Structures are given as C-alpha cells and as structure tokens.
Amino acid sequence: MKQFGGTATFIDRDDINTDEIIPAKYLTEITKQALKPHLLEDLHLEDGSFDPRSEEIEKASVLVTRSNFGCGSSREHAVWALEVNNITVVIASSFARIFRQNMFNCGILAVELPDRELDRLFALVPEVQINVDLDREELIATDGRGSEIKCSFSLNPFDRELVAAGGWLAYADEKY
C-alpha cells in the first residue's frame, strides 16, 4: 500500500484555484514532469508568507491549507503538478468537487477536516511532520517541540481503495 505523509507545508488561504496550482500557460506541456518546477508559482499571499521557490515546498509531501482548495477549472494538470512534486496528502476544510475526485484518481489523499482542527495544525508551524494511517482514517501531526495532534477523517470505501492502490490506473490493474 502507498504511504501517506511526511513533511508538511502550510498555506494559510482559502480558495486556492487551479490556475494558482499550475498556471494555464503550462497546459501545453506533454509530460507531467514538465509541470514540476511550476507548482504554485503564481500563488501570492498578501502577507508574503509563502514562496513557491522555497526549500520548504520542495521538501513537502503534505500540503495543509484552508477551504475550497482546487476551485476554478476542472483541469487534471493541477493534480498532476502535485503528483510530480511528491505531494501525497492535501489537508483542507473543503475541496472543489471535481478536483478532489481527480486527486483520488491520481492516488493523492484529500483529507477534509473542520476549521477548528485546521487551526490546531496551523498552530504547530514550523517543522511539522504528518503521518496518515489510511486504514484507521487518522492522522498524527508532530512538531519539533514534541507537540502532537491526532485528527480523524473519513473517506467513502471506494475513494479509500483508489488512494490505497495508488490511483485509478493502479486500482483498475488490481481489480480487472
């Protein structure tokens, strides 16, 4: 089974859209790998707290954000940009419906948590590790100071199977 979790990076904003995840000018690329250096390059926060070129995003395998992640166009390229950058988990209070399903189809875990749980995770910043137990539907976040937070989430059984298999193609290879 695919492993989920690792170093987390935090983006404290709602409504991060697919054009900010991967700008439309890169939609003509013919490989997923060509999208890799452009992940989140058009995302700018008013307070300047996020730099898409930082070492933090390069090391991350978990992205924690706020509500309505992946809104905008339904293009799958935005999920592919996460995939080729080794993002295995995105945690938010909500996702755009099609984007969320595209994540599962590509084997990326979309975890929805209530705002109060997200606030607890954001309080751990910086240097947060998040590990996910998919079978238990639980995540454990730890920081460098020894603080630990456990959160439960739920997935429907089919989405859990898709993600556990590594996405739709791997799932189909297993089942058909």
SELOLUM-132925 format. One line per field, with one value per residue (C-alpha): x, y, z; residue in one letter; residue number from 0. Coordinates in steps of 0.5 Angstrom, whole numbers. Example, Ala and Ser with C-alpha at 12.3 -4.5 7.8 and 13.67 -1.06 7.14 Angstrom:
% SELOLUM-132925
x: 25 | 27
y: -9 | -2
z: 16 | 14
aa: A | S
i: 0 | 1
END
This chain:
% SELOLUM-132925
x: 0 | 2 | 5 | 2 | 5 | 12 | 14 | 8 | 8 | 2 | -1 | -6 | -11 | -18 | -20 | -13 | -15 | -12 | -9 | -5 | -3 | -1 | -1 | -5 | 1 | 4 | -2 | 1 | 7 | 6 | 9 | 7 | 15 | 15 | 10 | 14 | 18 | 12 | 8 | 4 | 9 | 3 | 1 | 2 | 0 | -2 | 3 | 9 | 9 | 9 | 15 | 14 | 21 | 23 | 26 | 20 | 16 | 21 | 21 | 14 | 10 | 4 | 0 | -4 | -9 | -16 | -22 | -24 | -18 | -17 | -23 | -23 | -22 | -23 | -16 | -13 | -6 | -6 | -7 | -1 | 3 | 2 | 3 | 10 | 12 | 11 | 5 | 2 | -3 | -7 | -11 | -16 | -23 | -26 | -24 | -27 | -31 | -28 | -21 | -22 | -24 | -18 | -14 | -16 | -16 | -8 | -7 | -7 | -10 | -15 | -17 | -22 | -22 | -26 | -23 | -22 | -18 | -14 | -13 | -10 | -5 | -3 | -1 | 4 | 8 | 14 | 17 | 11 | 11 | 4 | 3 | -3 | -6 | -11 | -14 | -16 | -17 | -13 | -7 | -2 | 2 | 8 | 13 | 20 | 18 | 15 | 7 | 3 | -4 | -9 | -14 | -20 | -22 | -27 | -27 | -32 | -30 | -29 | -24 | -20 | -19 | -17 | -12 | -9 | -8 | -4 | -10 | -15 | -10 | -7 | -14 | -16 | -10 | -11 | -19 | -20
y: 0 | 7 | 11 | 18 | 23 | 27 | 34 | 39 | 46 | 51 | 56 | 60 | 62 | 60 | 59 | 57 | 56 | 51 | 57 | 58 | 51 | 51 | 57 | 56 | 57 | 50 | 46 | 45 | 41 | 34 | 31 | 31 | 32 | 39 | 41 | 40 | 47 | 51 | 48 | 54 | 59 | 64 | 64 | 70 | 71 | 79 | 78 | 75 | 68 | 64 | 63 | 57 | 57 | 56 | 49 | 48 | 47 | 42 | 38 | 38 | 31 | 34 | 41 | 44 | 50 | 52 | 52 | 51 | 48 | 47 | 51 | 54 | 50 | 42 | 41 | 35 | 38 | 42 | 35 | 32 | 38 | 36 | 29 | 30 | 34 | 28 | 31 | 25 | 29 | 35 | 37 | 43 | 44 | 43 | 42 | 43 | 37 | 35 | 37 | 32 | 27 | 28 | 27 | 21 | 18 | 20 | 17 | 23 | 23 | 29 | 30 | 34 | 37 | 42 | 49 | 48 | 42 | 46 | 52 | 47 | 44 | 51 | 53 | 47 | 51 | 51 | 44 | 39 | 32 | 29 | 22 | 18 | 12 | 11 | 4 | 8 | 14 | 18 | 23 | 25 | 31 | 33 | 39 | 40 | 42 | 35 | 37 | 32 | 33 | 27 | 28 | 23 | 24 | 20 | 17 | 13 | 6 | 7 | 13 | 10 | 4 | 8 | 12 | 6 | 3 | 9 | 12 | 10 | 6 | 2 | 0 | -2 | -6 | -10 | -11 | -12
z: 0 | -2 | 4 | 6 | 10 | 11 | 12 | 12 | 9 | 10 | 6 | 10 | 5 | 2 | -5 | -8 | -15 | -21 | -24 | -18 | -17 | -24 | -29 | -35 | -40 | -38 | -40 | -47 | -43 | -46 | -40 | -32 | -31 | -34 | -29 | -23 | -23 | -24 | -18 | -14 | -18 | -19 | -12 | -8 | -1 | 1 | 8 | 3 | 8 | 2 | -3 | -8 | -9 | -2 | 0 | 5 | -1 | -5 | 2 | 3 | 2 | 5 | 4 | 9 | 7 | 8 | 5 | -3 | -5 | -12 | -14 | -22 | -28 | -27 | -31 | -28 | -29 | -23 | -19 | -24 | -21 | -14 | -16 | -19 | -13 | -9 | -5 | -2 | 2 | 2 | 8 | 8 | 10 | 3 | -4 | -10 | -12 | -19 | -16 | -10 | -14 | -19 | -13 | -11 | -18 | -18 | -12 | -7 | -1 | 0 | 8 | 10 | 17 | 21 | 21 | 29 | 27 | 22 | 27 | 31 | 26 | 24 | 31 | 30 | 25 | 23 | 22 | 22 | 20 | 19 | 18 | 16 | 18 | 12 | 15 | 21 | 18 | 23 | 22 | 27 | 27 | 31 | 31 | 33 | 40 | 42 | 41 | 38 | 35 | 33 | 28 | 25 | 18 | 14 | 7 | 3 | 2 | -6 | -5 | 0 | -4 | -10 | -6 | -3 | -10 | -12 | -16 | -22 | -26 | -21 | -18 | -25 | -26 | -19 | -20 | -27
aa: M | K | Q | F | G | G | T | A | T | F | I | D | R | D | D | I | N | T | D | E | I | I | P | A | K | Y | L | T | E | I | T | K | Q | A | L | K | P | H | L | L | E | D | L | H | L | E | D | G | S | F | D | P | R | S | E | E | I | E | K | A | S | V | L | V | T | R | S | N | F | G | C | G | S | S | R | E | H | A | V | W | A | L | E | V | N | N | I | T | V | V | I | A | S | S | F | A | R | I | F | R | Q | N | M | F | N | C | G | I | L | A | V | E | L | P | D | R | E | L | D | R | L | F | A | L | V | P | E | V | Q | I | N | V | D | L | D | R | E | E | L | I | A | T | D | G | R | G | S | E | I | K | C | S | F | S | L | N | P | F | D | R | E | L | V | A | A | G | G | W | L | A | Y | A | D | E | K | Y
i: 0 | 1 | 2 | 3 | 4 | 5 | 6 | 7 | 8 | 9 | 10 | 11 | 12 | 13 | 14 | 15 | 16 | 17 | 18 | 19 | 20 | 21 | 22 | 23 | 24 | 25 | 26 | 27 | 28 | 29 | 30 | 31 | 32 | 33 | 34 | 35 | 36 | 37 | 38 | 39 | 40 | 41 | 42 | 43 | 44 | 45 | 46 | 47 | 48 | 49 | 50 | 51 | 52 | 53 | 54 | 55 | 56 | 57 | 58 | 59 | 60 | 61 | 62 | 63 | 64 | 65 | 66 | 67 | 68 | 69 | 70 | 71 | 72 | 73 | 74 | 75 | 76 | 77 | 78 | 79 | 80 | 81 | 82 | 83 | 84 | 85 | 86 | 87 | 88 | 89 | 90 | 91 | 92 | 93 | 94 | 95 | 96 | 97 | 98 | 99 | 100 | 101 | 102 | 103 | 104 | 105 | 106 | 107 | 108 | 109 | 110 | 111 | 112 | 113 | 114 | 115 | 116 | 117 | 118 | 119 | 120 | 121 | 122 | 123 | 124 | 125 | 126 | 127 | 128 | 129 | 130 | 131 | 132 | 133 | 134 | 135 | 136 | 137 | 138 | 139 | 140 | 141 | 142 | 143 | 144 | 145 | 146 | 147 | 148 | 149 | 150 | 151 | 152 | 153 | 154 | 155 | 156 | 157 | 158 | 159 | 160 | 161 | 162 | 163 | 164 | 165 | 166 | 167 | 168 | 169 | 170 | 171 | 172 | 173 | 174 | 175
END
